[in-house]
Amino acid sequence: MIAPLHLGFDVSCGAEHAFAVWTDHMGLWWPLDHTVSQRPDVRITMEPGVGGRIFERTPSGEEFDWGRVTAWDPPGRLVYQWHLGAEAAQATEVEVRFAEQPDGTTRVAIEHRGWDALGAQGEARRLGNEAGWRGVLPRFEAACNARLT
């Protein structure tokens, strides 16, 4: 069995804001070199609610599917199937929990799992995603601190 990835960190905002930055404002923090098109003008969307799509759309309307929401419990929990750059049959599962602390900060806990379903590619994909998350998450933290209009 390939162990899930577990990542945790604190952001200096409430859970509602952190959840909104993750879901409604993904384009503010997701790096363009981690998209399928790698276009500077791509739009990243996570549709709210169970069944919502996660995808990128180019200005010409071309879409690339990244995943689908399987649990939507704002502002505390989000789960989605994730297959950025791969077929939907190769999806892993990402669960993100947002726990607001008494001091107004929020503890973000991520569990990225399902590597066994990828067979021989599972361990390599896990290692690649671990490095990817470590590069992406500081951008999420910075976006949580930014003023959203």
Residue, then its C-alpha position, 0 to 999 in steps of 0.5 A: m500500500i502506498a501511503p497518502l500524502h499528509l500536509g499541514f500548515d497555518v494561514s493567517c485568515g479565517a476558515e471561510h476566507a481560506f476555503a474561498v481562496w482555495t475554491d473560488h480564487m484558485g487562479l490567484w495561487w495556482p502556478l501557470d506552469h502547473t496547468v495543461s495549456q501553460r497559457p498566461d491567460v488561462r482561467i482556472t475554475m472549481e465549480p461549487g458543490v458535489g459534482g462540480r468540475i475543476f478545469e482550466r479554460t483558455p480564452s478561445g474556449e478550450e477546456f482541460d478537465w482536472g477533476r471533480v468535487t466529491a464533498w463540499d462542506p464550506p468552510g470546513r472540508l472539501v474533497y475532490q478527484w484529481h487528475l491534472g494532466a492525466e485521464a479521469a481514470q487515473a484520478t487520485e483523491v484530495e481532501v482539504r480540511f480548514a480548521e479555524q483556530p481561536d486566534g483567527t488563523t486557520r489550520v489547513a490539512i491536506e490528505h492526498r490519497g489513492w496512489d495504489a489505483l495507479g499501479a506501477q506509476g503510483e509511487a512515482r506520481r506520489l513523489g511528484n505530487e509531494a514536490g508539487w504541493r510543496g511548491v504550490l502551497p506557499r502561493f496559496e498561503a500568500a493568496c490567503n493574506a492578499r486582499l480579495t476584491 
